Amino acid sequence: MPKIRTAQELARFGFGMLAFLGRRTTPARDRQAIQAMLRRRTEAFLALMAGAVYAVPQSPYRRLLQAAGCEFADLQRLVVTQELEEALQTLQRAGVYLTTRELRSGVVDRPGLAFEFTPEDVENPMSIPHFRSASGGSTGQPRTAGVSFQAMADWLPHTGFMLHVHGLRNAEMAIYQPGKIALQNLLTLPALGSPPARWFSIVPLSDRQHGLSGPMLRLLGLSRLRGVRLPAPEFVPVDNPLPVAQWIAAGARGRRARMVFTYPSAALAICRVAAEAGLDLRAGAFSLTGEAVTPARREIFRQAGVKIVPRFAMSEVGHVASACPASSSRDAPDDMHVWQDLCALISYRRPVAGGLYEVDGLLFTTLLLSTSKVWLNTESDDFGTLRTCDCGCEFDQLGLRQHLSHVSSFGKFTSDVWAQVINPRILPLLEETLPRRFGAQTGQFQLVEEPLQDGQRRLMLLIDPKVGDVDPQQVEAFFKAQLAAGLGTPDASGALPRIEVRRAVPIGTPGGKVMPYYQVSMWRQAPAARA
């Protein structure tokens, strides 16, 4: 849950919340704010580097810059003579970057350069968070990051502009997320003139990592002092989100669209229970973040008649990208415009799966003085396609011409065993090929990696018990044959590692996501097989 430990911290949160709830914005103001931030992005970058990197002796980025012979005056000259992204590419080639392994371990060990650092060394000393929150825990190990109301104020025009561009600014809003993520949307939407009508919690309110404590809930009640009435949270488990589907369907009787902020896997579950209950979701829309929007998932949303707005955000960086309204799902299921005023993205060819193949790894650089973390060419286990083009939409007219699409992660599985089987076909295999072959639906197969006590790891393929009778040996043989074919070695299926097939409900992350693949943490047991 958002961690606030003392009365002083509670008071800081309460006063900060009341000040933030006094904000109001309009599409015109949103556009002006984003344009102003775009104009000063280079200056913002240099200010952040000066105050949070070069002024912090223990900063790993300072050590990397100095190892590359780049003092602050050199950095100033570099960004003056080159575009910011081009300058970051130059720095990356000079060794100024952090891999995911380095960031999480706090150890940089390269030829001629070795040092250690702590998580606090990448904190932004110029930002004091009002609360700390955790990520969705896609690997079973949630990451924490602070959030300040100043950062939320900086992100506010971007949420407003996104809703305006997609024609959803006046929609009725609901939230179906864990408390720590819901909190940001819960307080942001009133400033846009659309306070949430319902708050569905995807995890129990008492959840220690992702719920909200009693003191926090009582503080949220103070919103009435600003004339804002926030809805009470309602726990709705992701395995039966019928109340959310019913709320969306009820919108068909009115004249306003109904939009839900949630994860793609939760939106899939909503569409599934709606179909089973005969509910019409065509008045609905989903703002989707936290997971990949794949072609199979997008097709299900299309069949349900709901509009989707994919977004990319991270607890450490904040808002990264939002869906392009002019894109075609034939081009990419998740074509998004990068918020270039908030962060800078570059990509580089990165070997993965033991060098089996390469992906376009993404490197992130924060630009705001208000974010609690400082990232400079830092990995997040994500890869995708970056391109710059003129699409003609309102994002493009604003000057946001960098597009990001086909976003996925290369770091969900870490073992040498997994390196033998991971390949670009894994997602369509789990979400399209297996369901089609065995009469299932997208989301009913999940690949799981579990650590064993002897230090080894094993792979399991979970089949939702709702799927009809299937032969586990037949499923394993077909799965491995498809993997081998994807590797270009159709005769090698027998050499692939053992994959145990179990009938069990796919595992959700601590934050409520249900991913196509999951890494069981050391403190959580794998599901038992079901008949």
C-alpha positions as CSV (number, residue, x, y, z in Angstrom):
1,M,0.0,0.0,0.0
2,P,1.2,3.6,-0.2
3,K,3.5,3.8,2.7
4,I,3.0,6.7,5.1
5,R,4.4,5.9,8.5
6,T,4.1,8.9,10.8
7,A,1.6,11.5,11.8
8,Q,3.8,14.1,10.1
9,E,3.7,12.2,6.8
10,L,-0.1,11.8,7.1
11,A,-0.4,15.5,7.6
12,R,1.9,16.2,4.7
13,F,-0.3,14.0,2.5
14,G,-3.5,15.5,3.7
15,F,-2.5,19.1,3.1
16,G,-0.9,18.2,-0.3
17,M,-4.0,16.4,-1.3
18,L,-6.3,19.4,-0.5
19,A,-4.0,21.7,-2.4
20,F,-4.0,19.4,-5.4
21,L,-7.8,19.0,-5.4
22,G,-8.1,22.7,-5.8
23,R,-6.7,22.5,-9.3
24,R,-8.9,22.8,-12.4
25,T,-7.9,22.5,-16.0
26,T,-9.3,22.7,-19.5
27,P,-8.2,21.2,-22.9
28,A,-6.8,24.6,-23.9
29,R,-4.8,24.9,-20.7
30,D,-3.6,21.3,-21.1
31,R,-2.4,22.1,-24.6
32,Q,-0.6,25.3,-23.5
33,A,1.1,23.5,-20.5
34,I,2.4,20.7,-22.7
35,Q,3.7,23.1,-25.3
36,A,5.5,25.1,-22.7
37,M,7.1,21.9,-21.3
38,L,8.2,20.8,-24.8
39,R,9.9,24.2,-25.4
40,R,12.0,23.9,-22.2
41,R,12.8,20.1,-22.3
42,T,16.5,20.6,-22.9
43,E,16.7,23.2,-20.1
44,A,14.7,20.8,-17.8
45,F,17.1,18.0,-18.6
46,L,20.2,20.1,-17.8
47,A,18.6,21.3,-14.6
48,L,17.9,17.8,-13.5
49,M,21.4,16.6,-14.3
50,A,23.0,19.6,-12.5
51,G,20.9,19.2,-9.3
52,A,20.4,15.5,-9.1
53,V,23.4,13.9,-10.8
54,Y,26.5,16.2,-10.9
55,A,25.7,17.6,-7.4
56,V,25.4,14.1,-5.9
57,P,28.8,12.4,-5.6
58,Q,27.3,8.9,-5.1
59,S,25.1,9.1,-8.1
60,P,25.8,6.1,-10.4
61,Y,25.1,8.4,-13.4
62,R,27.7,10.9,-12.3
63,R,30.3,8.1,-12.1
64,L,29.3,6.9,-15.6
65,L,29.5,10.4,-17.0
66,Q,32.9,11.0,-15.5
67,A,34.2,7.6,-16.7
68,A,33.1,8.8,-20.2
69,G,35.0,12.1,-19.7
70,C,31.8,14.1,-19.7
71,E,31.7,16.9,-17.2
72,F,28.7,19.2,-16.9
73,A,30.1,21.8,-19.4
74,D,30.6,18.9,-21.8
75,L,27.0,17.8,-21.4
76,Q,25.8,21.3,-22.0
77,R,27.7,21.6,-25.3
78,L,26.5,18.1,-26.3
79,V,22.8,18.9,-26.0
80,V,23.2,22.3,-27.6
81,T,24.9,20.8,-30.7
82,Q,22.6,17.7,-30.9
83,E,18.9,16.9,-30.4
84,L,18.4,15.5,-26.9
85,E,17.7,12.0,-28.2
86,E,20.8,12.1,-30.4
87,A,22.9,13.3,-27.4
88,L,21.6,10.4,-25.3
89,Q,22.5,8.0,-28.1
90,T,26.0,9.5,-28.0
91,L,26.2,9.0,-24.2
92,Q,24.9,5.4,-24.5
93,R,27.7,4.6,-27.0
94,A,30.2,6.1,-24.5
95,G,28.9,3.8,-21.7
96,V,26.5,6.1,-20.0
97,Y,23.6,3.8,-19.3
98,L,22.3,1.4,-16.6
99,T,21.0,-2.1,-17.4
100,T,18.1,-3.5,-15.5
101,R,20.5,-6.0,-13.8
102,E,22.8,-3.1,-12.7
103,L,19.9,-1.0,-11.5
104,R,18.4,-3.7,-9.4
105,S,21.6,-5.2,-8.0
106,G,23.3,-1.8,-7.4
107,V,26.5,-3.2,-9.0
108,V,28.2,-1.9,-12.1
109,D,31.0,-4.3,-13.2
110,R,32.4,-3.6,-16.6
111,P,35.8,-3.8,-18.1
112,G,37.8,-0.9,-16.5
113,L,34.8,0.3,-14.5
114,A,33.4,-1.2,-11.3
115,F,31.4,0.4,-8.4
116,E,28.4,-0.2,-6.2
117,F,25.5,2.1,-5.4
118,T,22.3,2.0,-3.4
119,P,18.6,2.6,-4.4
120,E,18.8,5.9,-2.6
121,D,21.6,7.0,-5.0
122,V,19.1,7.3,-7.9
123,E,16.5,9.2,-5.8
124,N,15.9,12.8,-6.8
125,P,17.0,15.1,-3.9
126,M,14.9,17.9,-5.3
127,S,11.7,16.0,-5.0
128,I,10.0,15.1,-1.7
129,P,7.3,12.5,-2.2
130,H,4.0,12.7,-0.5
131,F,3.6,8.9,-0.5
132,R,5.4,5.8,-1.7
133,S,3.8,3.2,-3.9
134,A,4.7,-0.1,-5.5
135,S,4.6,-1.4,-9.0
136,G,2.1,-4.0,-10.2
137,G,4.6,-6.8,-9.5
138,S,4.7,-8.4,-12.9
139,T,7.7,-10.5,-11.7
140,G,6.2,-11.1,-8.3
141,Q,8.6,-8.5,-6.8
142,P,7.0,-5.1,-6.8
143,R,9.3,-2.1,-7.1
144,T,8.7,1.0,-5.0
145,A,8.8,4.7,-5.9
146,G,7.7,7.9,-4.4
147,V,5.0,10.1,-5.8
148,S,4.7,13.8,-5.1
149,F,1.7,16.0,-5.8
150,Q,3.9,18.3,-7.8
151,A,4.6,15.3,-10.1
152,M,0.9,14.6,-10.3
153,A,0.3,18.3,-11.2
154,D,2.9,18.0,-14.0
155,W,1.2,14.8,-15.3
156,L,-2.3,16.3,-15.0
157,P,-2.4,18.1,-18.5
158,H,-1.3,14.9,-20.2
159,T,-4.2,12.9,-18.8
160,G,-6.6,15.7,-19.7
161,F,-5.2,16.0,-23.2
162,M,-5.3,12.2,-23.8
163,L,-9.0,12.1,-22.8
164,H,-9.8,15.1,-25.0
165,V,-8.1,13.7,-28.1
166,H,-10.0,10.4,-27.7
167,G,-13.3,12.2,-27.2
168,L,-13.6,10.9,-23.6
169,R,-13.1,14.1,-21.5
170,N,-16.8,14.1,-20.6
171,A,-17.2,10.4,-20.0
172,E,-18.3,8.9,-16.7
173,M,-15.3,7.5,-15.0
174,A,-14.5,4.5,-12.9
175,I,-11.3,2.9,-11.6
176,Y,-10.5,-0.8,-11.4
177,Q,-7.0,-0.9,-10.1
178,P,-5.1,-1.5,-6.8
179,G,-5.3,1.3,-4.3
180,K,-1.8,2.6,-4.9
181,I,-2.5,3.2,-8.6
182,A,-6.1,4.1,-8.2
183,L,-5.1,6.8,-5.8
184,Q,-3.5,8.9,-8.6
185,N,-6.4,8.5,-11.0
186,L,-8.9,9.1,-8.1
187,L,-7.4,12.5,-7.3
188,T,-6.5,13.5,-10.9
189,L,-10.0,13.0,-12.5
190,P,-11.8,15.7,-10.4
191,A,-9.4,18.3,-11.8
192,L,-10.5,17.4,-15.3
193,G,-14.2,17.9,-14.4
194,S,-14.9,14.1,-14.3
195,P,-14.6,12.8,-10.7
196,P,-14.9,9.0,-10.7
197,A,-18.4,7.7,-10.2
198,R,-17.2,4.2,-9.0
199,W,-14.0,2.9,-7.4
200,F,-13.6,-0.8,-7.8
201,S,-10.5,-2.2,-6.1
202,I,-8.8,-5.1,-7.8
203,V,-7.2,-6.2,-4.6
204,P,-8.6,-6.4,-1.0
205,L,-8.5,-3.1,0.7
206,S,-6.5,-4.7,3.5
207,D,-3.7,-5.8,1.1
208,R,-0.4,-4.8,2.7
209,Q,1.4,-4.0,-0.5
210,H,-1.4,-2.5,-2.7
211,G,-4.4,-1.6,-0.6
212,L,-5.1,1.6,1.3
213,S,-4.8,1.9,5.1
214,G,-7.6,3.1,7.3
215,P,-5.9,6.5,8.0
216,M,-5.4,7.0,4.2
217,L,-9.1,6.3,3.5
218,R,-10.1,8.7,6.2
219,L,-7.8,11.4,4.8
220,L,-9.5,10.9,1.3
221,G,-12.8,11.8,3.0
222,L,-11.4,15.3,3.5
223,S,-11.8,15.8,-0.2
224,R,-15.3,17.1,0.6
225,L,-13.6,20.3,2.0
226,R,-12.8,21.0,-1.7
227,G,-16.3,20.1,-2.9
228,V,-15.1,16.8,-4.2
229,R,-17.0,13.6,-3.2
230,L,-14.8,10.6,-3.9
231,P,-16.5,7.2,-4.1
232,A,-15.9,4.5,-1.5
233,P,-13.8,1.6,-2.7
234,E,-15.5,-1.7,-3.5
235,F,-13.4,-4.9,-3.7
236,V,-14.1,-6.8,-6.9
237,P,-11.8,-9.7,-7.6
238,V,-10.5,-10.0,-11.1
239,D,-11.8,-13.6,-11.5
240,N,-15.4,-12.2,-11.3
241,P,-15.6,-8.6,-12.3
242,L,-19.3,-8.7,-13.1
243,P,-20.1,-5.5,-11.1
244,V,-17.7,-3.6,-13.3
245,A,-19.3,-5.0,-16.5
246,Q,-22.8,-4.2,-15.2
247,W,-21.8,-0.6,-14.5
248,I,-20.4,-0.2,-18.0
249,A,-23.5,-1.8,-19.6
250,A,-25.8,0.5,-17.6
251,G,-24.3,3.4,-19.5
252,A,-26.0,2.3,-22.7
253,R,-29.2,3.8,-21.2
254,G,-27.6,7.2,-20.9
255,R,-25.9,9.5,-23.3
256,R,-22.4,9.5,-21.8
257,A,-19.7,6.9,-22.5
258,R,-18.4,5.1,-19.5
259,M,-14.6,4.7,-19.1
260,V,-12.7,2.4,-16.8
261,F,-9.0,2.8,-15.9
262,T,-7.6,-0.7,-15.5
263,Y,-5.2,-3.3,-16.7
264,P,-5.6,-5.1,-20.1
265,S,-6.0,-8.5,-18.4
266,A,-8.7,-7.1,-16.1
267,A,-10.5,-5.6,-19.1
268,L,-10.4,-9.0,-20.8
269,A,-12.0,-10.5,-17.8
270,I,-14.7,-7.8,-17.9
271,C,-15.4,-8.5,-21.5
272,R,-15.6,-12.3,-20.8
273,V,-18.1,-12.0,-18.0
274,A,-20.1,-9.5,-20.0
275,A,-20.4,-12.0,-22.8
276,E,-21.4,-14.7,-20.5
277,A,-24.1,-12.5,-18.9
278,G,-25.3,-11.1,-22.2
279,L,-24.3,-7.5,-21.3
280,D,-23.7,-4.9,-24.0
281,L,-20.4,-3.0,-23.5
282,R,-20.6,-0.8,-26.5
283,A,-21.0,2.3,-24.3
284,G,-17.7,1.4,-22.7
285,A,-14.0,2.4,-23.0
286,F,-10.9,1.3,-21.2
287,S,-7.8,3.2,-20.4
288,L,-5.2,0.5,-20.3
289,T,-1.8,0.4,-18.7
290,G,0.6,-2.0,-16.9
291,E,0.6,-4.8,-19.5
292,A,1.0,-5.2,-23.2
293,V,-1.9,-4.7,-25.6
294,T,-1.4,-7.6,-28.0
295,P,-3.2,-8.2,-31.3
296,A,-5.2,-11.1,-29.7
297,R,-6.3,-8.9,-26.8
298,R,-7.2,-6.0,-29.1
299,E,-9.4,-8.3,-31.2
300,I,-11.4,-9.3,-28.1
301,F,-12.0,-5.6,-27.3
302,R,-13.1,-5.0,-30.9
303,Q,-15.5,-7.9,-30.7
304,A,-16.9,-6.5,-27.5
305,G,-17.4,-3.1,-29.1
306,V,-15.4,-1.2,-26.5
307,K,-12.9,1.6,-27.2
308,I,-9.4,1.2,-25.8
309,V,-6.8,3.8,-25.0
310,P,-3.4,2.0,-24.4
311,R,-1.0,3.9,-22.2
312,F,2.5,3.3,-21.0
313,A,3.5,4.5,-17.5
314,M,5.9,3.4,-14.8
315,S,6.1,4.1,-11.1
316,E,9.7,5.3,-11.4
317,V,9.2,7.5,-14.5
318,G,5.5,8.5,-14.6
319,H,3.6,8.9,-17.8
320,V,5.6,7.7,-20.9
321,A,3.2,7.4,-23.8
322,S,-0.5,7.5,-24.8
323,A,-2.5,6.0,-27.7
324,C,-2.5,7.6,-31.1
325,P,-6.1,8.2,-32.2
326,A,-5.1,8.0,-35.9
327,S,-3.4,4.6,-35.7
328,S,-4.8,1.5,-37.2
329,S,-4.7,-1.8,-35.3
330,R,-3.4,-3.3,-38.5
331,D,-0.2,-1.3,-38.0
332,A,0.2,-1.9,-34.3
333,P,-2.2,-2.9,-31.5
334,D,-0.6,-0.3,-29.2
335,D,0.6,2.6,-31.3
336,M,1.3,5.5,-28.8
337,H,2.8,9.0,-28.8
338,V,5.7,9.4,-26.4
339,W,5.3,12.3,-23.9
340,Q,8.6,13.9,-25.0
341,D,8.2,16.7,-22.5
342,L,8.2,14.3,-19.6
343,C,10.8,11.8,-20.6
344,A,13.3,11.0,-23.4
345,L,13.4,7.5,-25.0
346,I,16.0,5.9,-27.2
347,S,16.5,2.3,-28.2
348,Y,19.4,0.0,-29.0
349,R,19.9,-3.5,-30.2
350,R,20.1,-5.7,-27.2
351,P,20.8,-9.4,-27.0
352,V,18.4,-11.5,-24.9
353,A,17.7,-15.1,-24.1
354,G,21.4,-15.9,-23.9
355,G,22.1,-14.2,-27.2
356,L,19.5,-16.2,-29.0
357,Y,18.1,-13.1,-30.6
358,E,18.0,-9.3,-30.3
359,V,15.4,-6.8,-29.5
360,D,15.1,-3.0,-29.5
361,G,15.7,-2.4,-25.8
362,L,14.3,0.9,-24.5
363,L,16.4,3.3,-22.4
364,F,14.5,6.0,-20.4
365,T,15.6,9.4,-19.2
366,T,13.5,11.5,-16.8
367,L,13.1,15.2,-17.5
368,L,11.0,16.4,-14.6
369,L,12.4,17.9,-11.4
370,S,9.3,16.5,-9.6
371,T,9.8,12.8,-10.2
372,S,11.2,10.9,-7.2
373,K,13.6,8.8,-9.3
374,V,16.4,10.0,-11.6
375,W,16.9,7.9,-14.7
376,L,19.5,8.5,-17.4
377,N,19.6,6.0,-20.2
378,T,18.2,3.4,-17.9
379,E,16.6,0.1,-18.8
380,S,13.3,-1.2,-17.5
381,D,13.2,-4.7,-19.1
382,D,11.0,-3.3,-21.9
383,F,11.5,-3.4,-25.6
384,G,9.5,-1.9,-28.5
385,T,9.6,0.0,-31.7
386,L,10.4,3.7,-31.8
387,R,9.8,5.8,-34.8
388,T,9.3,9.5,-35.7
389,C,6.5,10.3,-38.2
390,D,3.7,12.7,-39.1
391,C,0.4,11.1,-38.4
392,G,-1.7,14.3,-38.4
393,C,-3.5,13.7,-35.1
394,E,-3.6,16.3,-32.3
395,F,-0.6,14.8,-30.6
396,D,1.3,15.3,-33.8
397,Q,0.1,18.9,-34.2
398,L,1.3,19.6,-30.7
399,G,4.8,18.5,-31.6
400,L,4.8,15.0,-30.2
401,R,6.0,13.1,-33.2
402,Q,7.8,10.2,-31.6
403,H,5.8,6.9,-31.7
404,L,6.2,3.8,-29.5
405,S,4.6,0.5,-30.3
406,H,4.9,-3.3,-29.9
407,V,5.9,-2.9,-26.3
408,S,6.8,-6.0,-24.4
409,S,9.2,-7.2,-21.8
410,F,12.3,-9.4,-22.1
411,G,12.9,-9.7,-18.3
412,K,9.9,-11.7,-17.0
413,F,11.9,-14.9,-17.0
414,T,15.5,-15.0,-15.9
415,S,16.7,-18.7,-15.8
416,D,18.9,-20.4,-18.3
417,V,16.0,-22.8,-18.9
418,W,13.8,-20.0,-20.0
419,A,16.6,-18.7,-22.3
420,Q,16.2,-21.9,-24.3
421,V,12.5,-21.3,-25.1
422,I,11.8,-17.5,-25.1
423,N,11.4,-16.2,-28.6
424,P,9.2,-13.5,-30.3
425,R,6.4,-16.0,-30.9
426,I,5.7,-16.7,-27.2
427,L,2.9,-14.2,-26.8
428,P,0.9,-15.1,-29.9
429,L,1.5,-18.8,-29.0
430,L,0.0,-18.3,-25.5
431,E,-2.8,-15.9,-26.6
432,E,-3.7,-17.2,-30.0
433,T,-2.3,-20.5,-31.1
434,L,-2.9,-22.6,-28.0
435,P,-6.5,-21.2,-27.4
436,R,-7.4,-21.8,-31.0
437,R,-5.9,-25.4,-31.0
438,F,-7.5,-26.5,-27.8
439,G,-10.8,-24.6,-27.8
440,A,-9.9,-22.0,-25.2
441,Q,-9.9,-18.2,-24.9
442,T,-7.2,-15.6,-24.7
443,G,-6.0,-15.5,-21.1
444,Q,-6.6,-19.1,-20.3
445,F,-3.1,-20.3,-20.8
446,Q,-0.1,-19.1,-18.7
447,L,3.5,-20.0,-18.7
448,V,5.0,-20.0,-15.2
449,E,8.6,-20.2,-14.0
450,E,9.1,-21.4,-10.4
451,P,12.3,-21.4,-8.3
452,L,13.1,-24.7,-6.6
453,Q,14.9,-25.2,-3.3
454,D,18.0,-26.6,-5.0
455,G,18.5,-23.3,-6.9
456,Q,17.1,-24.8,-10.2
457,R,14.0,-23.5,-11.9
458,R,11.1,-25.3,-13.7
459,L,8.6,-24.3,-16.2
460,M,4.8,-24.9,-15.9
461,L,2.1,-24.3,-18.4
462,L,-1.2,-23.6,-16.6
463,I,-4.5,-24.3,-18.3
464,D,-7.6,-22.6,-16.8
465,P,-10.0,-25.3,-15.4
466,K,-12.8,-23.6,-17.4
467,V,-11.1,-25.0,-20.6
468,G,-12.7,-28.3,-21.7
469,D,-11.0,-31.7,-21.4
470,V,-7.5,-31.7,-22.9
471,D,-4.6,-34.1,-22.8
472,P,-1.7,-32.6,-20.9
473,Q,0.9,-34.6,-22.8
474,Q,-0.7,-33.5,-26.1
475,V,-0.6,-29.8,-25.0
476,E,3.0,-30.1,-24.0
477,A,4.0,-31.8,-27.2
478,F,2.2,-29.2,-29.3
479,F,3.6,-26.3,-27.2
480,K,7.2,-27.5,-27.5
481,A,6.8,-28.2,-31.2
482,Q,5.6,-24.6,-31.8
483,L,8.5,-23.2,-29.7
484,A,11.0,-25.3,-31.7
485,A,9.5,-24.1,-35.0
486,G,9.7,-20.5,-33.8
487,L,13.4,-21.0,-33.1
488,G,13.8,-22.3,-36.7
489,T,14.7,-25.8,-35.4
490,P,11.6,-27.9,-35.8
491,D,13.5,-31.1,-35.0
492,A,14.7,-29.8,-31.6
493,S,11.5,-30.0,-29.6
494,G,12.8,-33.0,-27.7
495,A,15.9,-31.0,-26.6
496,L,13.7,-28.3,-25.0
497,P,13.3,-28.4,-21.2
498,R,10.6,-30.2,-19.4
499,I,7.4,-28.2,-19.2
500,E,4.9,-29.4,-16.6
501,V,1.3,-28.9,-17.7
502,R,-1.2,-28.2,-14.9
503,R,-4.9,-27.4,-14.9
504,A,-5.0,-24.4,-12.6
505,V,-6.3,-20.8,-12.5
506,P,-3.6,-18.5,-14.0
507,I,-1.7,-16.7,-11.3
508,G,-2.3,-13.0,-10.7
509,T,0.4,-10.6,-9.6
510,P,0.3,-9.0,-6.2
511,G,-1.2,-6.0,-7.9
512,G,-4.0,-7.9,-9.7
513,K,-2.5,-8.4,-13.1
514,V,-2.9,-11.7,-14.9
515,M,-0.1,-12.0,-17.4
516,P,0.5,-14.6,-20.1
517,Y,3.7,-15.5,-18.2
518,Y,4.5,-15.3,-14.6
519,Q,7.6,-15.8,-12.3
520,V,6.7,-17.3,-9.0
521,S,8.5,-15.6,-6.2
522,M,10.4,-17.4,-3.5
523,W,7.7,-16.6,-1.0
524,R,4.7,-17.8,-3.0
525,Q,3.9,-21.4,-3.9
526,A,2.8,-22.5,-7.3
527,P,-0.8,-23.5,-7.7
528,A,-1.7,-27.2,-7.2
529,A,-3.0,-29.1,-10.1
530,R,-6.8,-29.4,-10.4
531,A,-8.8,-32.2,-11.9
